[in-house]
């Protein structure tokens, strides 16, 4: 179920957002929704990476090393 959310921005920010949305062929609403959700996903990814590094034993492998180990 979709619902409405109001966002207050300065006039110059509104123009910038509308122009970017138009450039990407999106409605302003779709552009804002997509941008916000991507930002949230990026933050979650960063938190998960920090946690993985904290839990790591410090041993890392290059892509080439993994391919060699897997016989690829």
Residue pairs with C-beta under 8 A, 6 or more apart in sequence:
7 32
9 17
17 28
17 31
17 32
18 28
20 31
21 27
21 28
21 30
21 31
21 32
24 31
26 34
61 69
